[in-house]
Amino acid sequence: MKKGRGKRKVISLAVAVALLLVAPLTSASGNNAPSEWSKSEVERAISLGLVPSSLQARYTEPMTRAEFCAVAVLVYEIASGNIINFRRAFRDTIDVNVQKMGGLGVISGIGDNLFAPDDKLTRQEAATILSRLMVELSVPLVTRSPGFADNAEIAGWAFTAVGQMQATGIMVGTGNNRFSPLLHYSIEQGIYTLLKVYDLASKIKLEEIVDAAPPLAGFFELDENSDLKRFAAEVMECVNTERIKAGLTGLIGMELLSAAATVRAAECETLYSHIRPDGRDFSTILADLSINSRGVGETLYRGALSAEQAVRGWMDSPVHKECILIPIWEKMGVGIHRGSDGTLYWALILIV
């Protein structure tokens, strides 16, 4: 008897969505490997799904304005749990990440409705974008005048942001107490500082719900090396393997969505259904945790002893397979709950 359950709830898309496959960090030498000072943080950013595959190389080269937007969008959407639905059009680019950052109000262009997406990003531009992004993510900013020897070289429109980045510890000088506002920002510097913003935003987001009642609180109490978190990571790997085999892009794992899936897995011990024990539809868990989506799918499994067994059970069932291989999915979360009798309940949530 099949033990899995699958259900999807897909809302029509108003705009095209670009999906990014996050590839593992390579060990190539030269520009294809980050500098020693940034290596561990770049690897962590990649593992969190914050770095598009196109930026997993050339780490010491200057970052373009559009490339910085690509990482900034991932930082915002994964940390906040909200997909950016607003768009601002620029005359010189149709890049969706630039349009999203414009729609959010984080970027405003260079005038005359132009953005110059391929121009190299300067340090003062990075500081300004980081400051505005932190405001949108509700990360507190310390406003203080910058304390650099070259303060006079910082543009008036960037002066406050540079001071905020220095006071918050997001950006530091380039040596000799200089900020070097017009110096180009490298790809690894962009990833490194945007990861700092992600960490601050995620901490605030999780603190909002960390004191919640079980099972949600239990998710955050799990040790990173616990078997349930290891199983969840293995499920994500297996799901992406199946999608890639089918010619689809892999999905980005999202911690807040995994927290939601953990709640659903625990609820399945009480009621093994896509209807929650309180009578609401499974998708209401997203609203409970302030996760925004334009479509959501869920698959459940009861009794599997390994991630491979759970995913194989889903792929052997036409309805589960169809749900997992829907092309539009962008992110996923996995939750596993050990019942009072030792039975494992598995939940996979997919969103766009």
Secondary structure, DSSP 8 states (H G I E B T S, - for coil): ---EEEEEEE---SS--------------GGGS--TTTHHHHHHHHHTT-S-GGGSS-TTSB-BHHHHHHHHHHHHHHHH---------BTTB--HHHHHHHHHTS---SBTTB--TTSB-BHHHHHHHHHHHHHHTT----------TTGGGS-HHHHHHHHHHHHHTS---SBTTB--TTSB-BHHHHHHHHHHHHHHHHHHHHHTTTTS-TTHHHHHHS-TTSHHHHHHHHHHHHHHHHHHHTT----EE-HHHHHHHHHHHHHHHH--SSB-TTS-BTTHHHHHTT---SEEEEEEEES-SSHHHHHHHHHTSHHHHHHHT-TT--EEEEEEEE-TTS-EEEEEEEE-
